[in-house]
């Protein structure tokens, strides 16, 4: 076996693994199949672009690099793959769902804000995976967050553009658009305010019914409560 020459930060394929994986998930994993499958999905999904990022079971079943790391025998490797996926899904590291009307086509997402929002949107019929290529198909006529920012908040400066890029990597586009809409509805056109909403959804969970209410009490919570520091009076 050749010696490993070390990691390089110059390579373009660097991915991020959340700190919670090392502090809350890794200490609980006691089977190698689950660890290998979980890390492999972090890698493969982390290399994807776009707001909807997932892997198909059919693709994983035919992934020679993944199977080779699980067992020498192809059939045993697939059994280990399915076992590892089942453990990771039961632990909620991964999310598994199927497109409406196609229970046999299993899709796997990371349990991140982006992954959770994608699963919810799939359940609501807001997008469907393409049958042949497996690439997600978004709804038409969706403006990107840069256009939404310029249209609703203000001019797009280089600093704001960098902030939006970081935000797009952290949160699903559906959340960003909704937070922008809340800011516009409440006439609080301030990015720090929008970022605070996104952070709260990530930390506390996003309640669709609660967050879509437009009551006076909800307005006071944003304008006078925990986000008042972000609002220019």
N, C-alpha and C positions, 0 to 999 in steps of 0.2 A: 504493500500500500504506500503510495507516494505521500510525503509530508505535505501538510496544508501550509500554504505560503502566507496566509494572513488575509484579513479583510482590507478592502480599499474603499474609502469614502468617495473616490473619484468615479466609481462605476455608476451609471445612470439608473440601475435597477434597485436602488435602495428603497426599502419599505419601512413603514412604521408599525410597531406592535404596541398596543396600549399598555400603560404601566400596570393596569389591573390584571392583565394576564399573568404577570410575574408575581404579583402580591396575593391575588385571590384565586386564580385558576390553576396555575402551575403546581402549587403545593398540594392540590387535591387530585391531580392526575396520577394514577398508579398503573396505567397500561400504556405500553409503547405505541400501540396502534392509534390510540386517541391523540397522543402527543404529536406523532408524525402527521396524521391527517389534519389536525388543527393548524400546525405550523405551515403545512403545505397550502392550505386554503388562505391563510394570512398572506402568503407570498403571492399566489396566483390572483386573488382578488385585489391585493394591493397594487398589482401592476396594471389593473384595468383603468380605463378612463371613462368619464361620463357619470351621470348621477345614479344610474342603476347598475350595480355591480354584483354579480352572482356567478355560481358555477352549477352546471347541470350534473346530475348523477350519471347520466349516459356518457358525458365527457370524462368524468372521473373514472368510470369503469374501463375506459379505453386509454387512459393516460399511462403510458409505459413507464415513464420516470417515477411516477407515484407508486405504481404497483411493484416496481422493482425494489423499492425501499421497504416494502411490507412483507414480502415473502418471495422465495424463488419460484414456487409453483404458481402459475397465473390464477388458477381457481382459488387456491388458498389465499393469494394476495387480495382477490376481490372480496373474499369473506372477511379478511382483516380490515379492508377498506370500509365495508358496510358496518362492521362492528365498531370501528373507530368513529365513523360518522354518527352512529346511534348514540355512543357515549357522549360525544361532543354536543349533540343536539339535546340530549337529556340534561346535560349540565348547563344548557342555554348559552354556550360559547358560540354555537352556530344556530341559525334559524332555518328550518326546513318547511317548505310549502310547495303547493302545486298550482299551476294555472287553473282558473275556473273551467270545469268540464274535462280536465285532463289529469286525473288523479295519479296516473302512472308516471308523469313527467315531474320528477322531484327536483326542486331548485334549492340551492344552499346559499345563504347570506351570512355575513358576519353579524353578530349581535351588537351593532353600533347604531347610533342615531340614523345614519343613512340606510343601514340594512333594515331597521325596524320600519322606517317610513316607506321603503320600497315594498316590503311585505304587505303593509297596510294598503298601499296604493294598488297593489296587485289584487288584493281581496275586494277592493271597491271597483275593480274593472277599469282603472285609469291607465293601465298599460298591460301589454301582453308580450311574452318572449316570442321572438321570431322562430318559427318551427324548424327551419333548416340550419341556420347559422348559430342560433342561440343568443344572438345579440339583442339587447332590449330595444323595443320600439317605443319611442316617446309619443305623447300626444302632439299633434301638429299645432302650429301657431303659438308655441311657447317662447316667450322672450327670455333671454338670458339675464342673469342678475345685474350685469353691468348696464344693460338697457333699462331695466326696471329702476335701478338706482338713479340714473340720469333723468328718467321721466318723472320720478316721484320725490327724490330727495335733493339732488343738486348736481353740479358739474363733477365729472369723473377725473380726479387728480391722480397722478402716479401713486401717491401714498394710499389713496382710497382703493385704487385698482389692486394694489398688493394686498390690502386688507381683505378685499372681496375674494381674491384667489385663495387666501388662507381659510376664509370662512367656507368657501365652496368645497374645500378639501375636508372640512370638519363636519359640516351639517348637510343633510339632503336639500336639494333645491326647493322641494315643496315647503319645507320649514322656512327657508329664507324668504320665499315669496309671501308666505302667510304672515311672517313677522313684519315684512315691509308693508303689507296691506293693513295690519293693525296700526302701524305707525302713521300711515296716511289717514286712516279712518279717524284716529284720535288727534290728528294734526300735530304730531310730534315727529317732525322730519329731522331726526338726529340718529346717526349711525350707532352711537354708543347705546342709545336706548334699544335699538333693534338687536344689537349684540347681547344686551342684558336679557332680552326675551329668549333668545336662542340658548343662552347659557342656562336659564332657568328650566327650559324644556329638557335640556340634556341632563341636568342634575336631578330634577324632580319628576320627570316623565311628562309626556304630553297628553293631556286629557282633551280629546277632540270636542266633546260637548261643552266643557267648561271654557276652553279657549276661544270658542266661536260665539260665546254670549256677548251681547253688546249692551249690557245694562249700565245704569249710572254707577252702580257699585263697582263694576269691573273697571270703568273709566277712572274712578277715584283710586283704585288699587294701583293703576299704572301712573296716573298723573301726580298723586299726592303721597303714594306709598313708597315701596322699595326702589322704584326707578326714578324718583323725583330728582336725584342728583344728575341724571343723564339728560335732563330736559332744560333747554334754554328758555327761561321765562322772559 
